[in-house]
């Protein structure tokens, strides 16, 4: 079968399985197998399709996220390595990053709590080279991914295996950024493929989805210096609850993502 024929059949099968952009995903899978950019596929459409393409297509049809199949995901115009030990970066998290870039004071000591792939801390360190970053995660495997991403992007960060802010001294940090687990365990809105393939430790936070946010708010009030900032990504409909958790903050504001959803709670201490 030629590359052209494979692309046609793969797009049809992906479409039938409910994939939103079947033609695009078929091209991405083939380009990945051939180790070329997607725009070069037209030059190769008469050659034989590699067997590996069928293997990858089968994984995608089974619901595995495209990012895990490829081994990377683009975030803030950069590629980040991902695997099933870390959450796949989402566009809405860029709202959090943009707020950190804007608000972090020069020479700030910043912590990316629950860093996962490191996309938040590494991106902020690159965009604000005048800040210093500690990336923490409870998962050793996730920290290994974050370390590789920091190395790939040639940015210097410190890494710490920790549960939220455990181990940090009082009044020692200027900025805390976090995309914590905030999904309720029984939330019916969660995409089945996300529930099946992405790490539960990075997704779920008890029956209400607020367990980690609640603990983080308490710890941050102790760890942040006077004038410090706490920035948290939150789930749809959680803003009012999270604002009530930041009772020790001097002021709080909320920012919406590009979809118009209240996505980031920013607390000034």
N, C-alpha and C positions, 0 to 999 in steps of 0.2 A: 504494500500500500504506500502511495506517495504521501509526502507531507501535506499536500493540498487535500487529498481525500481524507486523511486522518483528521485534519482540522475541521472539515465539514461534518464528519460523523461524530467527532468529539463534542462539537458545539451543539449538535442535535441532542445528544445524550445528556449533556449538562443542562440544556434547556428543559428537557423532560423531567429532570430531577429537581427543578426549581431554582437553579442558580440564576442570579439576577443578570449577570453579564456573561453568558455562555461563550460567545465568540471570543471575547477578550481573554477569558480564562483559558480557553483552549490554546490560544496563541501564546500566552504566558507559559503554560506548561511545555509546549513544544520548544519555545525559545530556550527555556531552562535546560531541556534535554540536549539541545544542540549547542549550548553554550554561546548563544548569540543574542544580540538585541532583537526585540520583537519586530522592529522595522526591517530587519534583514530576511525575514521569513519568505518574502516574495521571491527572493533570489534563490531560495532552496526548495521551492514548492514541488519540483519534479523529482527530488531525490527520495530514497526510501525512508519512511518514518522509523525512527529507532524503537526497539522493543520497550525501552525504559518509559516511553511516553504512555504506553498502555498501563504500565504499573502505576504511574502517577495519576493517570485518569481514574483508575479504579479506586485509589485512595480518596480522590476528590468526590467521586460519586457516593462514597460511603459517608460523606459529610465532614471529612477532615478539613480543617481550615487551610486555605491556599497558602497562608504564610508559613505554616508548619511544613508543608510539602516543599516549599521553596527554601526554607531555612532563613528567611529574612522578611522584614516589613519596613516600608518607608515611613519615617516620622520626622516631621519638621525638615523636609527636603533631604534627609539622610537615611541610609539603610542601616537597620539594626538587626543583628542576629537574633533569631527567636527559635525556641524549641518548646516542647510541652511542659517544661519546668517553669516557664514564664508566661504571663499574660501577653497577648498580642496587643501592641500599642494601637490606640484608637485616635482618630482625628480630634475628638472632643477634648482629649487630654492636652492638646496644643493650647487650649484656652488657659489651662493651669500654667503651662510653660511661659506663655506670653506675660501673664501676670507676675511671675517670678522675675523675669527679665526686666520688667518695668520697675518693680518695687525693691528689689534687693539693693541694699546700700553698698557702696564700694568697700572692698576688703571684707565683705561679710563671710562669716562661717555658716554654711548652709548644710542642711541634711535632707536627703531624699529618702524618705521612710518607706520601706517596702518597695525597693527600687525595681525588682523584677529584671527586665532587660537592661535597665539603666537608662532608658530613653529620656526620662525627665532630668536626672542629674547630669548626664553626659551632655545633653543638649544645652542646658543652662550654663554649664561650665564652658562650653564652646562659645555661646552667645555673649556671656559675661565673663571674660577671662580675668576680670578683677575680683572674682569671688572664689572661695574655696569650698570644696564639696566633700561630704562624707555620705556614702551610699550604704544603706543598711537593708538587710532582708533576713527573715527568719530561716529562709531556705539557702543552704550552702550551694545547691545546684544553681539557683537563680543568681547568686553572687558570682559564680563562675562565668555565667553568660554576661553579666554586667561588666565584669573585668575585661572580658574579651572585647566587648563593644567599646569600652574606654580606650583600650589599647589600639583597636582598629582606627579610632578617630583621634588618636594621639593626644589624649587629654589626661591630665594627672588628677586622680581622685583617690580618696581613702575608702576602704571597704570594711564593713563591720557586720558580722552575723549577730543579729539582735532582734528581739521581739519589740516592735515599735521603737520607743526611745529608751529602753532599758540600758543602763550603763552610762548614760549622759549625766554630767554634773549639773546642778541647778545654775540657772542664769549663765549658760555657757554658749548658747547658740543664737545667731541673729535671724535666721530664716529656716522654717521647716516647711517642706513641700511634700505632699503625700497624695497618692491615688490608692487609697486603702480598699480592702474588700468592703463592698457596701450592698451586696445583693442578699436579700432574705432567702433562706434555704429553700422555701417553697414558692418562690416568686414565679408565677406562671408566664410572665412576660419574657423570661430568659430564653434565648434561642437554644433549641435542643443540642445543636452542634457545639455551642459554647459550653453547655453543661457537660457534654460528653468528653470533649477534648481538652479544654483549658483547665489549668490547675485550680482545684477547689479552694486551696489555701489562699489564692489570690482573688477569689470571687465572693465567697460566702462569709457572712458576718452574723451568724445567729438567726433567730426567728424574725427579727425586724430589719436586719441589715445595718443596724446602728452600733453594734457591739464594738467594733474597732474604732469607729469615729468617736465614740464616747470615751474610750480609754485614751485615745490620742489627744483629745482636747484637754483632759486632766493632766496628762504628762507634759504636754506642750506648755501649759501655764507655768509649770515649774522649771522647765529647761530653757525657755526663751529669756533672753536679756530684755531689759526695759527698752522699748522701742522696736522690739522684734516682731516678726510676721509669721503667722500660721496660714498656710494655703492648702485647702483640702478639696479634692474632687469629690462630688457627691452624686447620688443617684436622683433620678427624676422624682419629685415629690418629697425629698428629704430635707430641703433647705430649712424650713421652719424648725424642725427638730434639731438640726445641727447648730443653728444659730443659738438655740436655747442652751446648748452644751458649752458655748463659749462665754460663760457668765463672767469670767474674769478679764475678758478683753476690754480694751478702752473703746473700741469701735469695730463694727463688722460691716462688710459689704458683700454683695453677691454679683457674680458675673455670669452671663449667659454664653452658651456655645453657639456655633453657627446655625444650629437648628432652632435656636430660640429657647433652649431648655436651661434653667438655672443649674449651672454645672460646677461652679467653684465658689466656695465660701472663703473669704479672706478676713482674718481676724488680726487686729493690731493690738499689741500688748505694751 
